Amino acid sequence: MKDFAPILILLVAVTIVVVRLPKVDLGHSDAFKRRRLLNWLPLGLTYAFLYMGRYNLTVSKIALGDLMSKEEFGTIFFWGTIVYGFAFVINGPLTDRFGGRAAILAAASGAAVMNLLMGVFTWGMLTKQGWASGLPMVPTFSVLYAANMYFQSFGAVSIVKVNAAWFHVRERGVFGGIFGILISLGVYFAYDWGALIVKNAPTWWVFFVPAGILACFGLIDVFAVRDSPAQAGLKDFDTADASSGDQGPQLGAVQVAKLMLRNPVILVIAGIEFFSGFLRNAIMQWYPIMAKESGLGESLRFGEAFVSKNWGMLLCCAGILGGVVAGVISDRVFDSRRGPVASILYGGMLVGAVIMTTLLGSPLLGWMVVFMSLCIIGVHGMLSGTASMDFGGRKNVGVAVGLIDGCVYLGTAAQSLLLGQILPKGADTKVAGNWSNWPLAMIPAALIGLFLATRVWNARAKPKQVVTPATDVSPGAPQGTQLDTSKPLDAKSDAVA
């Protein structure tokens, strides 16, 4: 019962939070709200279980111990995240063309197959037959994990693409909180369910179980998920994002990419999210490894042992609080602006990283990294889950979220390679004080992220306005684009503070 009690606690907590979320009354019918729930809930749970099939690599590394060194783990994770980071070049335009429903089906089915193959390879390494012992572990795992991450990269693009058509811009801050809950549940599934699996079954089941779950949810999505209200038999509505008022044809991938790369807000958010990826995985990926190797995870003092043994549950609770608080504050205090919330949370990350340098070996270290997880998951939900919808617009959100989320995983790749090289090795890992490079590497990342977040303090999505007779006839303007003549063409004060 003590193993399943956290699951019950989390379910109760999530239910209470979702029920108590602020309601934004935009006149949606009860039928619309019910169908929207039926749409985003299975979609969101599929996304959460994608996390289980992503961070199970970390759980397997902990279980394998010396069979997979930190350098080898860092290399495997690096190649996976590099592929994820650049996959948006292909998958963003594909999602805009074929829809978020097709993308989530590709994510679930592809990740299920790759997790199955990673499980088979692990089984082949560890069984008495050892048929896979002749295969090089790092290259084989790198290829399989990179393929897994390619399919995984459809996940965030799909969930944002679908929900961009179902949520008004005034509702998206709260949805950003829900997005944070989904991320947090995925982290919980990966770490705590994964730890439970390797504790009670052979290591390869940490790959087989997510593969089976993803296959089941992919089947559910076939029947439940639709790209827009109209496809579900309801009426579409104006979401008031950057696509609002745009009656032109769907632009090609190259044209959309050029638009996104010329948008200063999108570029700054992408930069912020690079450092979000660095910080998020510097915490989530390395704390459990540090706790085990330094012996903190076995300490009897309240702090290290509790945090280490309930790492996924605490990350989930932190993410729920961070996502929901960030979303509510964004919509209710800052009038649906995302920059102020990201700035505040990045400030918390910077302070936390500095304090971490003084807490190595302290029972308070685990609680500090939980607090930092609250901050960084809140930022990620606000920017990748919400701002990408606002500034990309529902027509082009696939490319926008691909660009932004791709930068998250380029940051993840950078930290994986860097920390894999600079963290202590051998007997040095057993002394907590030798891990000082860990928080020191986070401080400049948090500082730069905070600076960039302040640059979009006043950023707000501008719907395209239908004005007569002024239309964009400037050279190179995309066909069908209409100008917002309320400001000069070179005015950017509403985009970057």
ABEGO torsion letter per residue (X at the ends): XAAAAAAAAAAAAAAAAAAABBBBBAGBBAAAAAAAAAAAAAAAAAAAAAAAAAAAAAAAAAAAEAABBAAAAAAAAAAAAAAAAAAAAAAAAAAAAAEAAAAAAAAAAAAAAAAAAAAAAAAAAABAAGAAAABBAAAAAAAAAAAAAAAAAAAAAAAAAAAAAABBAAAAAAAAAAAAAAAAAAAAAAAAAAAAAAAABBAAAAAAAAAAAAAAAAAAAAAABBABAAAAGBBBBBAGBAABGBABBBBBAAAAAAAAAABAAAAAAAAAAAAAAAAAAAAAAAAAAAAAAAGAAABABBGAAAAAAAAAAAAAAAAAAAAAAAAAAAAAAAGGBAAAAAAAAAAAAAAAAAAAAAABGBAAAAAAAAAAAAAAAAAAAAAAAAAAAAAAEAAAAAAAAAAAAAAAAAAAAAAAAAAAAABBBEAAAABAAAAAAAAAAAAAAAAAAAAAAAAAAABBBBBBBBBOABBBABBGBBBGBBBBAABBAABAAAABX
